[in-house]
Amino acid sequence: MKETKVILERLKALTNERNRIGMARFGITTDKAFGINIPILRNLAKEYKKEHELAIDLWKTEYHEARLLAIFIADPKKVDEALMEEWLCDFNSWDICDQAIMNVFDKHPMAFKKALEWSERENEFEKRAGFAMMASLAVHLKREPDKSFAPFFKVIEKHSDDPRNFVKKAVNWALRQIGKRNLILRQEAIDCANRILALDTTAGRWIAKDAIKELEDAKTMERLIAKSYK
């Protein structure tokens, strides 16, 4: 696609070597990256909003920023299960994973199903995607009933022993975000965290203690109490 080549040239012109070095320090694969900041990419995406075929073509280039741009311009309504699985298998960094989940995948009708399904995957970023989906759904679906999130606690507990950095951080993220939805889920999240502590694994202790710290924070409690009166 001609437009893809034009965009790649624009991205190359925006290369920032200092940013590339910084990305690597944060665990992002940079062998095909330009070091472009997210705000710049989002601004560029405004020129191509919802050009779904272009998004698919940009993704295939394998360039880090081209894939982020693909995420920002993809049309969630045109994303099917096959494309979700295709992109999922290409995840090679936490930011690509999280941006795809938060901007595109969590809007799919199968989002809850995929959260559970992907959490059982072995690949680090595919597994992360499952828990990132849980966290994103907890944040974005304000009116979703509590029962929709109940199955996530068992899965969070089950995989709390995974020591891989990008997995354990996503497990913790999911537990915290679900717990911050309301007072009822907060207590369920704390109960889950305590069960994880009882398992006494290195990863689990960090996941649980960090979640409990945030869920018992005075500001978190104040917000949830105020929310309960609305």
DRENTORPA-127698 format. One line per field, with one value per residue (C-alpha): residue in three letters; x, y, z; residue number from 1. Coordinates in nm, 2 decimals, always signed. Example, Ala and Ser with C-alpha at 12.3 -4.5 7.8 and 13.67 -1.06 7.14 Angstrom:
REM residues 2
aa = [Ala, Ser] $
u = [+1.23, +1.37] $
v = [-0.45, -0.11] $
w = [+0.78, +0.71] $
i = [1, 2] $
***
This chain:
REM residues 230
aa = [Met, Lys, Glu, Thr, Lys, Val, Ile, Leu, Glu, Arg, Leu, Lys, Ala, Leu, Thr, Asn, Glu, Arg, Asn, Arg, Ile, Gly, Met, Ala, Arg, Phe, Gly, Ile, Thr, Thr, Asp, Lys, Ala, Phe, Gly, Ile, Asn, Ile, Pro, Ile, Leu, Arg, Asn, Leu, Ala, Lys, Glu, Tyr, Lys, Lys, Glu, His, Glu, Leu, Ala, Ile, Asp, Leu, Trp, Lys, Thr, Glu, Tyr, His, Glu, Ala, Arg, Leu, Leu, Ala, Ile, Phe, Ile, Ala, Asp, Pro, Lys, Lys, Val, Asp, Glu, Ala, Leu, Met, Glu, Glu, Trp, Leu, Cys, Asp, Phe, Asn, Ser, Trp, Asp, Ile, Cys, Asp, Gln, Ala, Ile, Met, Asn, Val, Phe, Asp, Lys, His, Pro, Met, Ala, Phe, Lys, Lys, Ala, Leu, Glu, Trp, Ser, Glu, Arg, Glu, Asn, Glu, Phe, Glu, Lys, Arg, Ala, Gly, Phe, Ala, Met, Met, Ala, Ser, Leu, Ala, Val, His, Leu, Lys, Arg, Glu, Pro, Asp, Lys, Ser, Phe, Ala, Pro, Phe, Phe, Lys, Val, Ile, Glu, Lys, His, Ser, Asp, Asp, Pro, Arg, Asn, Phe, Val, Lys, Lys, Ala, Val, Asn, Trp, Ala, Leu, Arg, Gln, Ile, Gly, Lys, Arg, Asn, Leu, Ile, Leu, Arg, Gln, Glu, Ala, Ile, Asp, Cys, Ala, Asn, Arg, Ile, Leu, Ala, Leu, Asp, Thr, Thr, Ala, Gly, Arg, Trp, Ile, Ala, Lys, Asp, Ala, Ile, Lys, Glu, Leu, Glu, Asp, Ala, Lys, Thr, Met, Glu, Arg, Leu, Ile, Ala, Lys, Ser, Tyr, Lys] $
u = [+0.00, +0.15, +0.02, +0.21, +0.54, +0.47, +0.40, +0.71, +0.92, +0.75, +0.82, +1.18, +1.22, +1.10, +1.37, +1.49, +1.79, +1.78, +1.42, +1.52, +1.78, +1.52, +1.27, +1.52, +1.58, +1.20, +1.20, +1.08, +1.22, +1.40, +1.55, +1.27, +1.19, +1.23, +1.20, +0.89, +0.68, +0.32, +0.17, +0.34, +0.19, -0.15, -0.14, -0.03, -0.31, -0.57, -0.49, -0.59, -0.86, -1.05, -0.86, -0.87, -0.70, -0.42, -0.39, -0.36, -0.09, +0.11, +0.10, +0.26, +0.57, +0.67, +0.80, +0.72, +0.58, +0.40, +0.22, +0.13, -0.01, -0.20, -0.36, -0.46, -0.63, -0.78, -1.16, -1.26, -1.59, -1.40, -1.17, -1.27, -1.14, -0.89, -0.72, -0.71, -0.53, -0.30, -0.19, -0.17, +0.09, +0.30, +0.32, +0.68, +0.67, +0.44, +0.34, +0.22, +0.03, -0.13, -0.22, -0.38, -0.59, -0.69, -0.76, -0.90, -0.95, -1.14, -1.42, -1.48, -1.78, -1.55, -1.33, -1.43, -1.38, -1.04, -0.93, -0.98, -0.85, -0.53, -0.45, -0.38, -0.13, +0.23, +0.39, +0.48, +0.31, +0.00, -0.05, +0.00, -0.27, -0.52, -0.46, -0.42, -0.77, -0.91, -0.76, -0.88, -1.24, -1.25, -1.15, -1.36, -1.69, -1.83, -2.18, -2.07, -2.22, -1.99, -2.07, -1.88, -1.55, -1.60, -1.44, -1.12, -1.03, -0.98, -0.75, -0.56, -0.49, -0.40, -0.13, +0.00, +0.31, +0.43, +0.77, +0.80, +0.81, +0.55, +0.31, +0.32, +0.28, -0.03, -0.17, -0.12, -0.28, -0.59, -0.63, -0.60, -0.83, -1.11, -1.08, -1.11, -1.45, -1.65, -1.65, -1.78, -1.52, -1.26, -1.32, -1.32, -0.99, -0.84, -0.97, -0.81, -0.48, -0.48, -0.53, -0.23, -0.02, -0.11, +0.04, +0.37, +0.54, +0.79, +0.58, +0.26, +0.38, +0.47, +0.14, -0.07, +0.11, +0.12, -0.25, -0.35, -0.15, -0.34, -0.68, -0.64, -0.51, -0.71, -0.77, -0.89, -1.13, -1.25, -1.32, -1.51, -1.72, -1.82, -1.90, -2.12, -2.35, -2.40] $
v = [+0.00, +0.33, +0.52, +0.27, +0.36, +0.73, +0.68, +0.48, +0.76, +1.00, +0.78, +0.73, +1.11, +1.13, +0.89, +0.97, +0.77, +0.89, +0.76, +0.43, +0.38, +0.47, +0.22, -0.06, +0.03, -0.02, -0.37, -0.27, -0.44, -0.17, -0.36, -0.22, +0.10, +0.47, +0.60, +0.81, +0.93, +0.81, +1.17, +1.22, +0.90, +0.98, +1.31, +1.14, +0.89, +1.17, +1.20, +0.83, +0.76, +0.43, +0.35, -0.01, -0.16, +0.08, -0.03, -0.39, -0.30, -0.10, -0.39, -0.62, -0.39, -0.51, -0.17, -0.08, +0.26, +0.15, -0.11, +0.14, +0.36, +0.06, +0.02, +0.39, +0.39, +0.04, +0.03, -0.19, -0.27, -0.43, -0.64, -1.00, -1.29, -1.40, -1.06, -1.05, -1.38, -1.28, -0.96, -1.14, -1.38, -1.09, -0.91, -0.87, -0.59, -0.48, -0.15, -0.30, -0.56, -0.30, -0.05, -0.31, -0.43, -0.08, +0.08, -0.21, -0.55, -0.47, -0.34, -0.68, -0.89, -1.17, -0.96, -1.14, -1.48, -1.39, -1.26, -1.60, -1.79, -1.58, -1.60, -1.97, -1.92, -2.00, -1.72, -1.43, -1.15, -1.36, -1.44, -1.08, -0.99, -1.20, -1.01, -0.67, -0.74, -0.80, -0.48, -0.28, -0.42, -0.33, +0.03, +0.09, -0.10, +0.12, -0.04, -0.40, -0.61, -0.75, -1.11, -1.06, -1.01, -1.29, -1.56, -1.35, -1.39, -1.77, -1.72, -1.44, -1.67, -1.96, -1.77, -1.56, -1.78, -1.68, -1.51, -1.35, -0.97, -0.88, -1.15, -1.08, -0.70, -0.77, -1.01, -0.74, -0.48, -0.69, -0.75, -0.39, -0.25, -0.50, -0.42, -0.05, -0.08, -0.07, -0.17, -0.52, -0.61, -0.44, -0.68, -0.98, -0.86, -0.83, -1.18, -1.30, -1.13, -1.30, -1.64, -1.56, -1.47, -1.80, -1.98, -1.82, -1.78, -1.50, -1.35, -1.40, -1.21, -0.91, -0.92, -0.95, -0.70, -0.44, -0.49, -0.48, -0.16, +0.02, -0.12, -0.02, +0.32, +0.60, +0.78, +0.46, +0.40, +0.76, +0.74, +0.40, +0.52, +0.83, +0.63, +0.40, +0.69, +0.80] $
w = [+0.00, -0.11, +0.20, +0.42, +0.25, +0.30, +0.67, +0.72, +0.57, +0.81, +1.10, +1.00, +0.99, +1.35, +1.48, +1.82, +1.93, +2.29, +2.32, +2.16, +2.43, +2.70, +2.55, +2.58, +2.95, +3.00, +2.84, +2.50, +2.19, +1.98, +1.69, +1.47, +1.66, +1.58, +1.94, +1.88, +2.17, +2.20, +2.19, +1.85, +1.72, +1.85, +1.68, +1.35, +1.39, +1.37, +1.00, +0.94, +1.19, +1.13, +0.81, +0.90, +0.59, +0.64, +1.00, +0.89, +0.64, +0.89, +1.14, +0.88, +0.85, +1.20, +1.30, +1.66, +1.60, +1.28, +1.49, +1.76, +1.48, +1.35, +1.69, +1.71, +1.37, +1.36, +1.36, +1.66, +1.49, +1.20, +1.43, +1.43, +1.63, +1.37, +1.36, +1.74, +1.75, +1.46, +1.64, +1.97, +1.84, +1.72, +2.06, +2.15, +2.41, +2.69, +2.54, +2.21, +2.42, +2.65, +2.38, +2.16, +2.46, +2.58, +2.24, +2.04, +2.19, +2.50, +2.28, +2.12, +2.22, +2.31, +2.54, +2.86, +2.69, +2.55, +2.89, +3.04, +2.74, +2.69, +3.06, +3.01, +2.73, +2.79, +2.59, +2.82, +2.62, +2.52, +2.89, +2.98, +2.73, +2.93, +3.25, +3.08, +2.93, +3.28, +3.40, +3.10, +3.12, +3.48, +3.40, +3.09, +3.14, +3.41, +3.41, +3.38, +3.67, +3.94, +3.84, +3.51, +3.70, +3.95, +3.74, +3.71, +4.08, +4.05, +3.74, +3.91, +4.21, +3.99, +3.80, +4.08, +4.10, +3.75, +3.82, +3.47, +3.51, +3.24, +3.36, +3.74, +3.68, +3.47, +3.73, +3.99, +3.76, +3.70, +4.07, +4.16, +3.89, +3.96, +4.33, +4.26, +4.09, +4.41, +4.78, +4.72, +4.46, +4.67, +4.95, +4.71, +4.57, +4.92, +5.00, +4.68, +4.77, +5.11, +4.95, +4.72, +5.02, +5.18, +4.87, +4.97, +4.63, +4.56, +4.27, +4.47, +4.77, +4.56, +4.37, +4.68, +4.91, +4.64, +4.56, +4.93, +4.98, +4.71, +4.80, +5.17, +5.08, +5.24, +4.91, +4.74, +5.03, +5.02, +4.65, +4.67, +4.97, +4.78, +4.47, +4.67, +4.76, +4.40] $
i = [1, 2, 3, 4, 5, 6, 7, 8, 9, 10, 11, 12, 13, 14, 15, 16, 17, 18, 19, 20, 21, 22, 23, 24, 25, 26, 27, 28, 29, 30, 31, 32, 33, 34, 35, 36, 37, 38, 39, 40, 41, 42, 43, 44, 45, 46, 47, 48, 49, 50, 51, 52, 53, 54, 55, 56, 57, 58, 59, 60, 61, 62, 63, 64, 65, 66, 67, 68, 69, 70, 71, 72, 73, 74, 75, 76, 77, 78, 79, 80, 81, 82, 83, 84, 85, 86, 87, 88, 89, 90, 91, 92, 93, 94, 95, 96, 97, 98, 99, 100, 101, 102, 103, 104, 105, 106, 107, 108, 109, 110, 111, 112, 113, 114, 115, 116, 117, 118, 119, 120, 121, 122, 123, 124, 125, 126, 127, 128, 129, 130, 131, 132, 133, 134, 135, 136, 137, 138, 139, 140, 141, 142, 143, 144, 145, 146, 147, 148, 149, 150, 151, 152, 153, 154, 155, 156, 157, 158, 159, 160, 161, 162, 163, 164, 165, 166, 167, 168, 169, 170, 171, 172, 173, 174, 175, 176, 177, 178, 179, 180, 181, 182, 183, 184, 185, 186, 187, 188, 189, 190, 191, 192, 193, 194, 195, 196, 197, 198, 199, 200, 201, 202, 203, 204, 205, 206, 207, 208, 209, 210, 211, 212, 213, 214, 215, 216, 217, 218, 219, 220, 221, 222, 223, 224, 225, 226, 227, 228, 229, 230] $
***
